[in-house]
Amino acid sequence: MASERIVRPGLFHWRTSTGSEVDLLVQDGRRLLPIEIKLGAAVDPRALAGLRQCMKDLGLKRGWVVYGGDERRELGSGVLLVPWREVVARREDFGLGRS
């Protein structure tokens, strides 16, 4: 059966002893995908320090911020801002390459 062959990703919360954190860390095989979730329509770049620290500590080149706004854009240093509606509409696969 096909559903038995699907490997489900591991879902984690990442936090350091100094308080830096990322809302969701997805482990898909050997890949780690850090995802920060913001409810507002605007994202203060200072609020992404935990995401950037996670990427640095784990040697990750890409991170995502899912938020309530409308604009999809690169924030620099591999951080991509993605509107929540794109995730719900399944237009963002976070680099997993699956539907």
DOLUMDREN-326858 format. One line per field, with one value per residue: residue in three letters; x, y, z of N, C-alpha, C, CB in turn. Coordinates in Angstrom, 2 decimals, always signed. Glycine has a CB too. Layout:
REM DOLUMDREN-326858
residuo	[ALA;...]
n.x	[X;...]
n.y	[Y;...]
n.z	[Z;...]
ca.x	[X;...]
ca.y	[Y;...]
ca.z	[Z;...]
c.x	[X;...]
c.y	[Y;...]
c.z	[Z;...]
cb.x	[X;...]
cb.y	[Y;...]
cb.z	[Z;...]
REM end
This chain:
REM DOLUMDREN-326858
residuo	[MET;ALA;SER;GLU;ARG;ILE;VAL;ARG;PRO;GLY;LEU;PHE;HIS;TRP;ARG;THR;SER;THR;GLY;SER;GLU;VAL;ASP;LEU;LEU;VAL;GLN;ASP;GLY;ARG;ARG;LEU;LEU;PRO;ILE;GLU;ILE;LYS;LEU;GLY;ALA;ALA;VAL;ASP;PRO;ARG;ALA;LEU;ALA;GLY;LEU;ARG;GLN;CYS;MET;LYS;ASP;LEU;GLY;LEU;LYS;ARG;GLY;TRP;VAL;VAL;TYR;GLY;GLY;ASP;GLU;ARG;ARG;GLU;LEU;GLY;SER;GLY;VAL;LEU;LEU;VAL;PRO;TRP;ARG;GLU;VAL;VAL;ALA;ARG;ARG;GLU;ASP;PHE;GLY;LEU;GLY;ARG;SER]
n.x	[+0.84;+0.56;+0.44;+1.72;+4.37;+5.12;+7.19;+6.87;+7.58;+9.68;+8.61;+9.55;+10.28;+12.59;+15.02;+17.38;+19.62;+19.85;+17.52;+16.88;+14.72;+12.84;+9.76;+8.94;+10.64;+11.31;+12.10;+13.06;+13.96;+17.31;+17.21;+16.70;+14.26;+13.72;+11.04;+9.42;+6.61;+4.41;+1.77;+0.88;+0.40;+2.67;+6.19;+8.66;+12.04;+13.82;+12.55;+13.22;+15.54;+15.91;+15.33;+17.39;+19.58;+19.18;+19.49;+22.18;+23.46;+22.79;+23.77;+22.21;+20.91;+18.53;+15.51;+12.16;+9.49;+6.30;+3.48;+0.84;+0.52;+0.48;+2.52;+5.08;+8.42;+12.03;+13.98;+16.64;+19.82;+18.95;+16.36;+12.97;+9.96;+6.67;+3.30;+0.59;-1.71;-0.72;+0.47;-1.74;-3.13;-1.49;+0.65;+3.18;+5.84;+7.93;+10.38;+10.29;+9.35;+7.06;+3.52]
n.y	[-1.18;+2.22;+4.32;+3.27;+3.41;+6.01;+8.26;+9.98;+13.33;+14.47;+16.56;+19.38;+21.66;+24.25;+25.39;+27.37;+27.38;+29.99;+31.16;+31.69;+30.83;+28.70;+28.27;+25.94;+23.10;+21.12;+17.85;+16.11;+13.30;+13.63;+16.34;+19.53;+21.85;+25.03;+26.84;+29.78;+31.21;+33.83;+35.84;+38.36;+40.90;+42.21;+41.87;+42.20;+42.53;+42.17;+40.34;+37.95;+36.89;+34.48;+32.56;+33.09;+32.48;+29.76;+28.78;+29.42;+27.97;+25.33;+25.12;+25.74;+26.72;+27.84;+29.32;+29.75;+32.10;+32.13;+34.08;+36.52;+38.34;+39.60;+39.59;+37.84;+37.29;+37.49;+37.81;+38.12;+36.56;+33.93;+33.70;+33.28;+34.97;+34.03;+34.20;+33.13;+32.25;+31.15;+28.83;+27.42;+27.15;+25.40;+26.23;+26.52;+24.48;+24.29;+23.48;+20.73;+19.45;+17.97;+17.27]
n.z	[+0.00;-0.84;+1.06;+3.24;+2.59;+2.73;+4.34;+7.21;+8.12;+10.86;+13.49;+15.27;+17.98;+18.23;+20.48;+22.26;+25.11;+25.82;+25.07;+22.37;+19.70;+17.42;+15.87;+14.47;+13.50;+10.92;+10.20;+7.50;+6.40;+5.88;+5.78;+7.27;+8.09;+9.01;+10.36;+11.02;+12.60;+12.21;+13.26;+12.46;+9.85;+9.21;+9.50;+11.81;+11.29;+13.42;+15.00;+14.00;+14.90;+16.30;+14.33;+12.49;+14.13;+14.58;+11.95;+11.56;+13.68;+12.99;+10.47;+8.19;+5.03;+4.24;+5.40;+6.59;+6.93;+7.89;+7.52;+8.19;+6.12;+2.66;+0.82;-0.85;-0.35;-0.46;+2.41;+2.77;+3.43;+3.03;+4.06;+3.61;+3.18;+3.49;+2.63;+4.68;+3.33;+0.98;+1.87;+2.84;+0.45;-0.74;-2.32;-1.52;-0.89;+0.80;-0.12;-0.18;-2.38;-2.90;-3.29]
ca.x	[+0.00;+1.39;+0.48;+2.66;+5.72;+5.38;+7.87;+6.39;+8.67;+9.68;+8.27;+10.18;+10.45;+14.03;+15.28;+18.69;+19.61;+19.77;+16.18;+16.59;+13.86;+12.15;+8.47;+8.81;+11.80;+10.85;+13.16;+12.59;+15.17;+18.49;+16.97;+16.06;+13.59;+13.24;+9.88;+8.94;+5.22;+4.02;+0.35;+0.61;+0.60;+4.01;+7.20;+9.82;+13.24;+14.44;+11.84;+13.70;+16.87;+15.92;+15.42;+18.74;+20.48;+18.97;+20.12;+23.62;+23.89;+22.60;+24.37;+21.13;+20.97;+17.20;+14.54;+10.88;+8.62;+4.92;+2.88;-0.50;+0.52;+0.18;+3.71;+6.09;+9.71;+13.27;+14.40;+18.09;+20.47;+18.23;+15.07;+11.87;+8.69;+5.61;+1.96;-0.10;-2.67;+0.00;+0.67;-3.05;-3.47;-0.48;+1.55;+4.51;+6.16;+9.08;+11.52;+10.15;+9.12;+5.91;+2.24]
ca.y	[+0.00;+3.41;+5.13;+2.66;+3.74;+7.43;+8.53;+11.25;+14.14;+14.75;+17.95;+19.76;+23.06;+24.44;+26.44;+27.32;+27.66;+31.45;+31.62;+31.78;+29.71;+28.61;+27.65;+24.60;+22.55;+19.91;+16.95;+15.30;+12.55;+14.36;+17.78;+20.27;+23.04;+25.89;+27.65;+30.70;+31.55;+35.15;+36.07;+39.68;+41.19;+42.79;+41.11;+42.99;+41.72;+41.85;+39.20;+36.75;+36.55;+33.06;+31.82;+33.25;+31.75;+28.34;+28.52;+29.48;+26.86;+24.04;+25.17;+25.70;+27.82;+28.35;+29.36;+30.30;+32.82;+32.10;+35.23;+36.90;+39.35;+39.21;+39.64;+36.78;+37.88;+37.07;+38.79;+38.11;+35.47;+32.67;+33.69;+33.56;+35.38;+33.36;+34.43;+31.94;+31.77;+30.31;+27.52;+26.77;+26.82;+24.42;+26.78;+26.51;+23.13;+24.44;+22.77;+19.29;+18.95;+17.07;+17.94]
ca.z	[+0.00;-1.00;+2.27;+4.17;+2.17;+2.96;+5.59;+7.75;+8.69;+12.29;+13.78;+16.53;+18.37;+18.48;+21.45;+22.89;+26.55;+26.00;+24.73;+20.94;+19.34;+16.15;+16.12;+13.89;+12.80;+10.24;+9.76;+6.39;+6.09;+6.36;+5.66;+8.37;+7.57;+10.09;+10.00;+12.05;+12.32;+12.71;+13.01;+11.89;+8.43;+9.07;+10.25;+12.25;+11.09;+14.71;+15.56;+13.32;+15.42;+16.62;+13.07;+11.96;+15.01;+14.28;+10.66;+11.77;+14.53;+12.32;+9.13;+7.20;+4.07;+3.94;+6.48;+6.16;+7.86;+7.43;+8.19;+7.78;+5.07;+1.29;-0.04;-0.77;-0.74;+0.20;+3.41;+2.83;+4.16;+2.87;+4.74;+2.69;+3.78;+2.74;+3.17;+5.16;+2.34;+0.02;+2.50;+2.85;-0.94;-1.13;-3.32;-0.94;-0.42;+1.69;-0.67;-0.08;-3.72;-2.95;-3.11]
c.x	[+0.89;+1.51;+1.44;+4.11;+6.09;+6.04;+7.43;+7.57;+8.55;+9.41;+8.77;+10.08;+11.94;+14.22;+16.67;+18.56;+19.52;+18.43;+15.89;+15.74;+13.28;+10.88;+8.39;+10.09;+11.36;+12.06;+12.56;+13.80;+16.36;+18.30;+16.29;+15.52;+13.09;+12.13;+9.44;+7.53;+4.89;+2.57;+0.06;+0.87;+1.96;+4.96;+8.38;+11.06;+13.95;+13.80;+12.30;+15.08;+16.97;+16.05;+16.82;+19.77;+20.39;+19.67;+21.64;+24.11;+23.82;+23.17;+23.35;+21.17;+19.63;+16.33;+13.29;+10.19;+7.24;+4.20;+1.53;-0.58;+0.27;+1.40;+4.65;+7.41;+10.85;+13.66;+15.91;+18.59;+19.68;+16.89;+13.99;+10.59;+7.57;+4.26;+1.29;-1.04;-2.00;+0.24;-0.64;-3.45;-2.48;+0.41;+2.97;+4.76;+7.41;+10.30;+11.44;+9.87;+7.98;+4.64;+1.48]
c.y	[+1.25;+4.21;+4.55;+3.00;+5.19;+7.60;+9.91;+12.02;+14.25;+16.23;+18.29;+21.26;+23.19;+25.61;+26.24;+27.60;+29.16;+32.02;+31.83;+30.59;+29.84;+27.80;+26.20;+24.24;+21.21;+19.11;+16.02;+14.50;+13.25;+15.87;+18.34;+21.57;+23.88;+26.82;+28.48;+31.12;+32.88;+35.40;+37.36;+39.79;+41.81;+41.98;+42.03;+42.10;+41.35;+40.63;+37.88;+36.31;+35.07;+32.20;+31.90;+32.50;+30.25;+27.97;+28.49;+28.26;+25.51;+24.00;+25.09;+26.93;+28.48;+28.28;+30.05;+31.04;+32.80;+33.19;+35.59;+37.94;+38.77;+39.07;+38.47;+37.41;+37.31;+38.18;+38.88;+36.96;+34.17;+32.58;+34.13;+33.85;+34.82;+33.65;+33.11;+31.37;+30.91;+28.91;+26.75;+26.33;+25.81;+24.91;+26.85;+25.10;+23.12;+23.65;+21.27;+18.65;+17.95;+17.88;+17.34]
c.z	[+0.00;+0.28;+3.31;+3.83;+2.42;+4.33;+6.06;+8.34;+10.21;+12.50;+15.18;+16.76;+18.71;+19.43;+22.05;+24.38;+26.83;+25.55;+23.26;+20.56;+17.94;+16.41;+15.65;+13.16;+12.24;+9.81;+8.72;+5.90;+6.71;+6.35;+6.88;+7.80;+8.73;+9.61;+11.20;+11.65;+13.00;+12.32;+12.27;+10.40;+8.15;+9.95;+10.54;+12.09;+12.39;+15.36;+14.95;+13.80;+15.75;+15.39;+12.49;+12.81;+14.76;+12.98;+10.80;+12.55;+13.83;+10.90;+8.01;+6.31;+3.82;+5.20;+5.98;+7.30;+7.23;+8.22;+7.57;+6.70;+3.69;+0.39;+0.22;-1.21;+0.07;+1.17;+3.53;+3.68;+4.13;+3.55;+3.76;+3.47;+2.90;+3.39;+3.56;+4.11;+1.27;+0.58;+2.47;+1.44;-1.53;-2.28;-2.79;-0.42;+0.47;+1.20;-0.58;-1.43;-3.84;-2.86;-1.97]
cb.x	[-0.96;+0.83;-0.91;+2.48;+5.89;+4.06;+9.42;+5.29;+8.68;+11.03;+6.72;+11.63;+9.50;+14.80;+14.19;+19.66;+20.86;+20.89;+15.92;+17.92;+12.74;+13.05;+7.39;+7.60;+13.07;+9.94;+13.79;+11.96;+15.36;+19.69;+16.14;+17.07;+12.43;+14.40;+8.72;+9.90;+4.26;+4.95;-0.40;+1.42;-0.50;+4.02;+7.67;+9.65;+14.20;+14.35;+10.34;+13.73;+17.18;+14.68;+14.40;+19.10;+20.16;+17.46;+19.71;+24.00;+23.04;+21.13;+25.35;+19.76;+21.52;+16.55;+15.12;+9.98;+9.13;+4.24;+3.83;-1.23;+1.82;-0.75;+4.45;+5.70;+9.67;+14.41;+13.80;+18.60;+20.70;+19.06;+15.08;+11.66;+8.59;+5.86;+1.10;-0.87;-3.38;+1.33;+1.18;-4.11;-3.49;-1.14;+1.08;+4.65;+6.38;+8.71;+12.75;+9.04;+10.35;+5.97;+1.42]
cb.y	[-0.01;+4.29;+5.25;+1.15;+3.43;+8.27;+8.44;+11.03;+15.53;+14.34;+18.20;+19.32;+23.48;+24.69;+26.45;+28.32;+27.09;+32.12;+32.86;+31.84;+29.58;+27.95;+28.44;+24.52;+22.41;+20.26;+16.15;+16.17;+12.38;+14.01;+18.09;+20.55;+22.65;+26.72;+26.76;+31.96;+30.43;+36.26;+36.06;+40.68;+42.10;+44.32;+39.85;+43.48;+42.46;+43.04;+39.36;+36.98;+37.38;+32.69;+32.36;+34.75;+32.06;+28.03;+29.57;+30.77;+26.82;+23.72;+24.05;+25.61;+27.32;+27.56;+30.08;+29.20;+34.31;+30.67;+36.44;+37.40;+40.09;+40.20;+40.95;+35.52;+39.40;+36.79;+38.44;+39.43;+35.88;+31.59;+34.62;+32.38;+36.95;+31.83;+35.18;+32.27;+32.95;+30.96;+27.68;+27.72;+28.08;+23.12;+28.17;+27.58;+22.19;+24.00;+23.22;+18.94;+18.33;+16.02;+17.88]
cb.z	[+1.22;-2.09;+2.87;+4.18;+0.72;+2.85;+5.44;+8.83;+8.07;+12.94;+13.67;+16.55;+19.60;+17.14;+22.56;+22.23;+27.22;+25.23;+25.43;+20.09;+20.33;+15.01;+15.47;+12.94;+13.76;+9.03;+10.96;+5.24;+4.56;+5.51;+4.43;+9.54;+6.61;+10.67;+9.48;+12.21;+12.79;+12.15;+14.30;+12.59;+7.93;+9.46;+9.45;+13.74;+10.19;+15.66;+15.35;+11.83;+16.67;+17.38;+12.05;+11.89;+16.49;+14.17;+9.62;+12.52;+15.78;+12.28;+8.98;+7.90;+2.77;+2.78;+7.73;+5.62;+8.14;+7.63;+8.14;+8.93;+5.06;+0.69;+0.16;-1.66;-0.57;-0.85;+4.76;+3.38;+5.59;+3.36;+6.00;+1.72;+3.91;+2.67;+2.15;+6.43;+1.68;-0.37;+3.97;+3.43;-1.79;-1.54;-3.76;+0.20;-1.62;+3.10;+0.00;+0.89;-4.23;-1.81;-4.37]
REM end
